[in-house]
Amino acid sequence: MLVLSRQRDETIMIGDDIEITVVDIRGEKVRLGINAPAHVPVHRKEVYDAIRREKEAQQGEGDHTPGKVESLANRRHRRPPEDSPRSDRGGSDGAGGPSPGTGLL
């Protein structure tokens, strides 16, 4: 595992297309902004694990109907134009979830 230190407003690049920016640090909580292509799924680990468990359960049952968790994870939100300010791109205010590929986790 690569471990990097970053301060607020500093960014880490993964390849040429994925940016992870430290947006805020409050006590023990760090808010990250993630900018990635729409085809790259971005999930918190607990959501990813739930999706995987649901897929495994469906495969065992032979059911190919998307479940609730998978449906929510696959829902696509409209992305703002590239020239819009960063603070308006995706994100989560606690009311919804982050947009796939962009936003805060």
DSSP file (Angstrom, degrees, kcal/mol; ACC not computed):
  #  RESIDUE AA STRUCTURE BP1 BP2  ACC     N-H-->O    O-->H-N    N-H-->O    O-->H-N    TCO  KAPPA ALPHA  PHI   PSI    X-CA   Y-CA   Z-CA
    1    1 A M              0   0    0      0, 0.0     2,-0.5     0, 0.0     0, 0.0   0.000 360.0 360.0 360.0 129.6    0.0    0.0    0.0
    2    2 A L        -     0   0    0      2,-0.0     2,-0.5     0, 0.0     0, 0.0  -0.750 360.0-160.5 -84.3 128.3    1.3    3.4   -0.9
    3    3 A V        -     0   0    0     -2,-0.5     2,-0.4     2,-0.0     0, 0.0  -0.959  11.7-179.2-115.2 123.6    0.9    5.9    1.9
    4    4 A L        -     0   0    0     -2,-0.5     2,-0.5     2,-0.0     8,-0.0  -0.920  20.9-137.7-121.9 146.4    1.0    9.6    1.0
    5    5 A S        +     0   0    0     -2,-0.4     2,-0.3     2,-0.0    -2,-0.0  -0.882  28.9 170.8-101.4 135.1    0.7   12.7    3.2
    6    6 A R        -     0   0    0     -2,-0.5     2,-0.2     4,-0.1     3,-0.1  -0.976  20.3-145.7-139.9 151.5   -1.4   15.6    1.8
    7    7 A Q    >   -     0   0    0     -2,-0.3     3,-2.0     1,-0.2    15,-0.4  -0.646  50.2 -58.8-108.4 172.1   -2.7   18.8    3.3
    8    8 A R  T 3  S+     0   0    0      1,-0.3    15,-0.2    -2,-0.2    -1,-0.2  -0.200 124.5  14.8 -52.4 138.3   -6.0   20.6    2.6
    9    9 A D  T 3  S+     0   0    0     13,-3.5     2,-0.3     1,-0.3    -1,-0.3   0.534  96.6 125.3  70.4  10.5   -6.4   21.5   -1.1
   10   10 A E    <   -     0   0    0     -3,-2.0    12,-2.4    12,-0.3     2,-0.3  -0.756  48.0-145.7 -97.8 151.0   -3.6   19.2   -2.2
   11   11 A T  E     -A   21   0A   0     -2,-0.3     2,-0.4    10,-0.2    10,-0.2  -0.847  11.7-154.4-122.3 149.4   -4.3   16.6   -4.9
   12   12 A I  E     -A   20   0A   0      8,-2.9     8,-2.9    -2,-0.3     2,-0.4  -0.973  17.6-146.4-116.6 135.9   -3.1   13.0   -5.7
   13   13 A M  E     -A   19   0A   0     -2,-0.4     2,-0.5     6,-0.2     6,-0.2  -0.864   7.9-164.5-103.5 137.0   -3.2   11.8   -9.3
   14   14 A I  E >>  -A   18   0A   0      4,-3.0     4,-1.6    -2,-0.4     3,-0.6  -0.967  69.5 -41.7-117.4 110.9   -4.0    8.2  -10.2
   15   15 A G  T 34 S-     0   0    0     -2,-0.5     0, 0.0     1,-0.2     0, 0.0  -0.359 100.3 -55.9  63.6-151.5   -3.0    7.7  -13.8
   16   16 A D  T 34 S+     0   0    0      1,-0.1    -1,-0.2    -3,-0.1     3,-0.0   0.583 133.2  44.9 -96.2 -12.7   -3.9   10.5  -16.1
   17   17 A D  T <4 S+     0   0    0     -3,-0.6     2,-0.5     1,-0.1    -2,-0.2   0.562  92.7  74.7-114.8 -10.5   -7.7   10.6  -15.3
   18   18 A I  E  <  -A   14   0A   0     -4,-1.6    -4,-3.0    18,-0.1     2,-0.4  -0.926  50.3-176.8-118.1 124.5   -8.3   10.3  -11.6
   19   19 A E  E     -AB  13  35A   0     16,-2.6    16,-2.6    -2,-0.5     2,-0.5  -0.956   6.5-168.7-116.8 133.6   -7.7   13.2   -9.1
   20   20 A I  E     -AB  12  34A   0     -8,-2.9    -8,-2.9    -2,-0.4     2,-0.4  -0.983  12.7-173.1-122.0 119.4   -8.2   12.8   -5.4
   21   21 A T  E     -AB  11  33A   0     12,-3.0    12,-3.1    -2,-0.5     2,-0.8  -0.919  28.0-127.1-117.0 135.7   -8.2   16.2   -3.5
   22   22 A V  E     + B   0  32A   0    -12,-2.4   -13,-3.5    -2,-0.4   -12,-0.3  -0.725  33.7 174.5 -77.5 111.4   -8.2   16.7    0.2
   23   23 A V  E     -     0   0A   0      8,-2.6     2,-0.3    -2,-0.8    -1,-0.2   0.858  58.5  -3.8 -89.4 -40.4  -11.2   19.1    0.5
   24   24 A D  E     - B   0  31A   0      7,-1.4     7,-3.1   -16,-0.1     2,-0.4  -0.996  49.7-158.1-155.7 149.0  -11.5   19.5    4.3
   25   25 A I  E     + B   0  30A   0     -2,-0.3     2,-0.5     5,-0.2     5,-0.2  -0.977  16.8 170.5-131.8 118.7  -10.0   18.2    7.5
   26   26 A R  E >   - B   0  29A   0      3,-2.8     3,-2.3    -2,-0.4     2,-0.3  -0.915  62.7 -60.4-131.2 105.4  -12.0   18.4   10.7
   27   27 A G  T 3  S-     0   0    0     -2,-0.5    -1,-0.0     1,-0.3     0, 0.0  -0.428 121.6 -11.7  60.9-120.1  -10.6   16.6   13.7
   28   28 A E  T 3  S+     0   0    0     -2,-0.3     2,-0.5    -3,-0.1    -1,-0.3   0.392 119.9  90.8 -91.7   1.5  -10.4   12.9   12.8
   29   29 A K  E <   -B   26   0A   0     -3,-2.3    -3,-2.8     2,-0.0     2,-0.4  -0.861  53.7-168.5-108.4 131.9  -12.5   13.2    9.6
   30   30 A V  E     -B   25   0A   0     -2,-0.5     2,-0.5    -5,-0.2    -5,-0.2  -0.964  10.3-150.0-116.2 130.4  -11.1   14.0    6.2
   31   31 A R  E     -B   24   0A   0     -7,-3.1    -8,-2.6    -2,-0.4    -7,-1.4  -0.888  15.3-163.3-101.7 129.1  -13.3   14.9    3.2
   32   32 A L  E     -B   22   0A   0     -2,-0.5    73,-1.7   -10,-0.2     2,-0.5  -0.899  11.1-150.3-113.5 138.9  -12.0   13.9   -0.2
   33   33 A G  E     -BC  21 104A   0    -12,-3.1   -12,-3.0    -2,-0.4     2,-0.5  -0.932  16.5-163.1-104.2 130.9  -13.1   15.2   -3.6
   34   34 A I  E     -BC  20 103A   0     69,-3.0     2,-0.5    -2,-0.5    69,-0.5  -0.963  10.5-173.5-121.0 125.9  -12.7   12.6   -6.4
   35   35 A N  E     +BC  19 102A   0    -16,-2.6   -16,-2.6    -2,-0.5    67,-0.3  -0.968  25.1 147.5-118.4 114.7  -12.8   13.5  -10.1
   36   36 A A        -     0   0    0     65,-3.1   -18,-0.1    -2,-0.5     6,-0.1  -0.953  52.6 -82.2-143.1 158.3  -12.8   10.4  -12.3
   37   37 A P    >   -     0   0    0      0, 0.0     3,-1.9     0, 0.0   -20,-0.0  -0.254  44.4-113.0 -59.4 152.5  -14.2    9.5  -15.7
   38   38 A A  T 3  S+     0   0    0      1,-0.3    64,-0.1    63,-0.1    63,-0.0   0.781 114.8  61.1 -60.3 -28.1  -17.9    8.4  -15.7
   39   39 A H  T 3  S+     0   0    0      2,-0.1    -1,-0.3    62,-0.1    62,-0.1   0.554  87.3  84.9 -79.0  -5.5  -16.9    4.8  -16.6
   40   40 A V  S <  S-     0   0    0     -3,-1.9     2,-0.2    60,-0.1    -4,-0.1  -0.859  79.3-137.3 -98.1 112.3  -14.9    4.4  -13.4
   41   41 A P        -     0   0    0      0, 0.0     2,-0.5     0, 0.0    -2,-0.1  -0.483  18.9-167.8 -69.6 135.8  -17.1    3.4  -10.5
   42   42 A V        +     0   0    0     -2,-0.2     2,-0.3    60,-0.1    59,-0.2  -0.982  18.4 155.0-127.3 118.2  -16.3    5.2   -7.3
   43   43 A H        -     0   0    0     -2,-0.5     2,-0.1    57,-0.1    62,-0.1  -0.968  47.3-104.5-139.2 152.4  -17.8    3.9   -4.0
   44   44 A R    >>  -     0   0    0     -2,-0.3     4,-2.5     1,-0.1     3,-0.6  -0.494  45.9-109.6 -66.3 151.8  -17.1    4.0   -0.3
   45   45 A K  H 3> S+     0   0    0      1,-0.2     4,-2.7     2,-0.2     5,-0.2   0.868 117.6  53.1 -56.8 -41.1  -15.8    0.6    0.7
   46   46 A E  H 3> S+     0   0    0      1,-0.2     4,-1.7     2,-0.2    -1,-0.2   0.854 110.9  47.0 -66.8 -32.9  -18.9   -0.3    2.7
   47   47 A V  H <> S+     0   0    0     -3,-0.6     4,-2.4     2,-0.2    -2,-0.2   0.916 111.6  51.0 -71.3 -43.8  -21.1    0.4   -0.4
   48   48 A Y  H  X S+     0   0    0     -4,-2.5     4,-2.5     1,-0.2    -2,-0.2   0.917 110.4  49.5 -57.8 -44.9  -18.8   -1.6   -2.7
   49   49 A D  H  X S+     0   0    0     -4,-2.7     4,-2.6     1,-0.2    -1,-0.2   0.895 110.1  50.7 -63.0 -40.1  -18.9   -4.5   -0.3
   50   50 A A  H  X S+     0   0    0     -4,-1.7     4,-2.3     2,-0.2    -1,-0.2   0.901 110.5  49.3 -64.8 -40.6  -22.7   -4.4   -0.2
   51   51 A I  H  X S+     0   0    0     -4,-2.4     4,-2.5     2,-0.2    -2,-0.2   0.932 112.2  48.5 -62.4 -46.1  -22.9   -4.3   -4.0
   52   52 A R  H  X S+     0   0    0     -4,-2.5     4,-2.5     1,-0.2    -2,-0.2   0.913 111.2  49.2 -62.4 -44.2  -20.6   -7.3   -4.2
   53   53 A R  H  X S+     0   0    0     -4,-2.6     4,-2.4     1,-0.2    -1,-0.2   0.910 111.7  49.8 -61.4 -41.7  -22.6   -9.3   -1.6
   54   54 A E  H  X S+     0   0    0     -4,-2.3     4,-2.3     2,-0.2    -2,-0.2   0.908 110.6  49.1 -65.0 -42.0  -25.8   -8.5   -3.4
   55   55 A K  H  X S+     0   0    0     -4,-2.5     4,-2.4     2,-0.2    -1,-0.2   0.917 111.6  49.5 -62.9 -42.9  -24.4   -9.6   -6.8
   56   56 A E  H  X S+     0   0    0     -4,-2.5     4,-1.9     1,-0.2    -2,-0.2   0.903 111.2  49.4 -63.1 -40.9  -23.1  -12.9   -5.2
   57   57 A A  H  X S+     0   0    0     -4,-2.4     4,-1.4     1,-0.2    -1,-0.2   0.897 111.4  49.2 -65.1 -40.2  -26.5  -13.6   -3.7
   58   58 A Q  H  X>S+     0   0    0     -4,-2.3     5,-1.6     1,-0.2     4,-1.3   0.888 109.1  51.9 -67.2 -39.1  -28.2  -12.9   -7.0
   59   59 A Q  H  <5S+     0   0    0     -4,-2.4    -1,-0.2     1,-0.2    -2,-0.2   0.881 108.6  51.5 -65.0 -36.8  -25.8  -15.2   -8.8
   60   60 A G  H  <5S+     0   0    0     -4,-1.9    -1,-0.2     1,-0.2    -2,-0.2   0.814 115.4  41.5 -68.1 -30.1  -26.5  -18.0   -6.3
   61   61 A E  H  <5S-     0   0    0     -4,-1.4    -1,-0.2     2,-0.2    -2,-0.2   0.582 107.8-123.4 -91.6 -12.6  -30.3  -17.5   -6.8
   62   62 A G  T  <5 +     0   0    0     -4,-1.3     2,-0.5     1,-0.3    -3,-0.2   0.631  64.4 142.1  76.6  13.3  -30.1  -17.2  -10.6
   63   63 A D      < -     0   0    0     -5,-1.6    -1,-0.3    -6,-0.2    -2,-0.2  -0.780  29.7-179.1 -90.8 125.3  -31.8  -13.8  -10.3
   64   64 A H        +     0   0    0     -2,-0.5    -1,-0.1    -3,-0.1    -5,-0.1   0.233  43.8 116.8-108.1  12.4  -30.5  -11.2  -12.7
   65   65 A T  S    S-     0   0    0     -7,-0.1    -2,-0.1     1,-0.1    -7,-0.0  -0.693  75.3-109.9 -80.1 128.5  -32.8   -8.3  -11.6
   66   66 A P        -     0   0    0      0, 0.0    -1,-0.1     0, 0.0    -2,-0.1  -0.328  34.2-135.7 -60.5 136.8  -30.8   -5.5  -10.1
   67   67 A G     >  -     0   0    0    -16,-0.1     4,-2.6     1,-0.1     5,-0.2  -0.233  28.1 -92.8 -84.0 179.0  -31.2   -5.2   -6.4
   68   68 A K  H  > S+     0   0    0      2,-0.2     4,-2.2     1,-0.2     5,-0.2   0.922 123.2  45.7 -61.4 -48.5  -31.8   -2.0   -4.5
   69   69 A V  H  > S+     0   0    0      1,-0.2     4,-2.4     2,-0.2    -1,-0.2   0.931 115.1  47.2 -63.5 -45.9  -28.1   -1.3   -3.6
   70   70 A E  H  > S+     0   0    0      1,-0.2     4,-2.3     2,-0.2    -1,-0.2   0.896 110.3  53.1 -63.8 -40.1  -26.9   -2.1   -7.2
   71   71 A S  H  X S+     0   0    0     -4,-2.6     4,-0.8     1,-0.2    -1,-0.2   0.916 111.7  45.4 -61.4 -43.2  -29.6    0.1   -8.7
   72   72 A L  H  < S+     0   0    0     -4,-2.2     3,-0.5     1,-0.2    -1,-0.2   0.898 113.1  50.3 -66.5 -39.7  -28.6    3.1   -6.5
   73   73 A A  H  < S+     0   0    0     -4,-2.4    -2,-0.2     1,-0.2    -1,-0.2   0.839 112.5  46.7 -67.9 -32.8  -24.9    2.5   -7.2
   74   74 A N  H  < S+     0   0    0     -4,-2.3    -1,-0.2    -5,-0.2    -2,-0.2   0.568  83.3 115.1 -87.3  -8.5  -25.5    2.4  -11.0
   75   75 A R     <  -     0   0    0     -4,-0.8     2,-0.4    -3,-0.5    -3,-0.0  -0.428  58.5-145.4 -64.7 130.5  -27.7    5.5  -11.0
   76   76 A R        -     0   0    0     -2,-0.2     2,-0.3    23,-0.1    -2,-0.1  -0.827   6.3-152.6-102.7 135.3  -26.0    8.2  -13.0
   77   77 A H        -     0   0    0     -2,-0.4     2,-0.2    23,-0.1     0, 0.0  -0.799  32.1 -99.6-101.8 147.9  -26.3   11.8  -12.2
   78   78 A R        -     0   0    0     -2,-0.3    12,-0.2     1,-0.1    21,-0.0  -0.480  38.6-134.2 -67.1 131.3  -25.9   14.5  -14.9
   79   79 A R        -     0   0    0     -2,-0.2     3,-0.1     1,-0.1    10,-0.1  -0.667  17.3-118.2 -87.7 141.4  -22.4   16.0  -14.8
   80   80 A P        -     0   0    0      0, 0.0    -1,-0.1     0, 0.0     9,-0.0  -0.331  46.1 -79.3 -70.6 160.6  -22.0   19.8  -15.0
   81   81 A P    >   -     0   0    0      0, 0.0     3,-1.9     0, 0.0     0, 0.0  -0.226  41.7-113.5 -58.5 152.0  -20.1   21.2  -17.9
   82   82 A E  T 3  S+     0   0    0      1,-0.3     7,-0.0    -3,-0.1     4,-0.0   0.762 114.0  58.5 -60.1 -26.8  -16.3   21.0  -17.6
   83   83 A D  T 3  S+     0   0    0      2,-0.0    -1,-0.3     3,-0.0     3,-0.1   0.408  81.2 109.4 -88.2   4.6  -16.0   24.8  -17.4
   84   84 A S  S <  S-     0   0    0     -3,-1.9     5,-0.1     1,-0.1     0, 0.0  -0.443  84.3 -87.1 -76.0 154.7  -18.2   25.1  -14.2
   85   85 A P    >   -     0   0    0      0, 0.0     3,-1.6     0, 0.0     4,-0.3  -0.286  33.7-121.3 -61.9 146.2  -16.4   25.9  -10.9
   86   86 A R  G >  S+     0   0    0      1,-0.3     3,-1.8     2,-0.2    -2,-0.1   0.846 109.3  62.8 -57.2 -37.2  -15.1   23.0   -9.0
   87   87 A S  G 3  S+     0   0    0      1,-0.3    -1,-0.3     4,-0.0    -3,-0.0   0.707 102.0  52.5 -66.1 -17.3  -17.2   23.7   -5.9
   88   88 A D  G <  S+     0   0    0     -3,-1.6     2,-0.6     3,-0.0    -1,-0.3   0.453  85.7 105.0 -94.0  -1.7  -20.3   23.1   -8.0
   89   89 A R  S <  S-     0   0    0     -3,-1.8    14,-0.1    -4,-0.3   -10,-0.1  -0.711  92.6 -60.5 -89.5 119.1  -19.3   19.7   -9.3
   90   90 A G  S    S+     0   0    0     -2,-0.6    13,-0.2   -12,-0.2     2,-0.1  -0.064  75.7 138.2  53.6-146.1  -21.0   16.7   -7.8
   91   91 A G        -     0   0    0     11,-0.3     2,-0.4     8,-0.2     8,-0.2  -0.198  47.5-100.5  97.8 172.7  -20.5   16.3   -4.1
   92   92 A S        -     0   0    0      6,-0.1     5,-0.1     1,-0.1    -1,-0.0  -0.994  19.0-176.2-140.2 130.4  -22.6   15.4   -1.2
   93   93 A D        -     0   0    0     -2,-0.4    -1,-0.1     4,-0.1     4,-0.1   0.210  66.8 -94.9-104.8  13.2  -24.2   17.6    1.4
   94   94 A G  S    S+     0   0    0      2,-0.3    -2,-0.0     0, 0.0     3,-0.0   0.173 113.7  88.7  95.2 -17.0  -25.5   14.6    3.3
   95   95 A A  S    S+     0   0    0      2,-0.1     2,-0.2     0, 0.0    -3,-0.1   0.802 101.1   1.8 -84.1 -29.7  -28.9   14.7    1.6
   96   96 A G  S    S-     0   0    0     -5,-0.0    -2,-0.3     1,-0.0     3,-0.0  -0.438  87.5 -84.9-132.6-154.6  -27.9   12.5   -1.4
   97   97 A G        -     0   0    0     -2,-0.2    -4,-0.1     1,-0.1     8,-0.1  -0.780  48.7 -85.4-117.9 166.3  -24.9   10.6   -2.5
   98   98 A P        -     0   0    0      0, 0.0     5,-0.2     0, 0.0    -6,-0.1  -0.372  49.2-103.7 -67.5 149.2  -21.9   11.7   -4.5
   99   99 A S    >   -     0   0    0     -8,-0.2     3,-1.4     1,-0.1    -8,-0.2  -0.481  48.4 -92.1 -68.6 143.7  -22.2   11.7   -8.2
  100  100 A P  T 3  S+     0   0    0      0, 0.0    -1,-0.1     0, 0.0   -23,-0.1  -0.368 110.4   7.4 -59.0 129.9  -20.4    8.8   -9.8
  101  101 A G  T 3  S+     0   0    0    -59,-0.2   -65,-3.1    -2,-0.1     2,-0.3   0.142 128.8  54.0  87.5 -21.7  -16.9    9.7  -10.7
  102  102 A T  E <  S+C   35   0A   0     -3,-1.4   -11,-0.3   -67,-0.3     2,-0.2  -0.937  76.1  52.0-137.6 162.1  -17.0   13.1   -9.0
  103  103 A G  E    S-C   34   0A   0    -69,-0.5   -69,-3.0    -2,-0.3     2,-0.4  -0.673  77.7 -46.9 117.0-166.4  -17.9   14.4   -5.6
  104  104 A L  E      C   33   0A   0     -2,-0.2   -71,-0.2   -71,-0.2    -2,-0.1  -0.851 360.0 360.0-114.2 143.6  -17.0   14.0   -2.0
  105  105 A L              0   0    0    -73,-1.7   -72,-0.1    -2,-0.4    -1,-0.1   0.320 360.0 360.0-121.9 360.0  -16.8   10.8    0.0
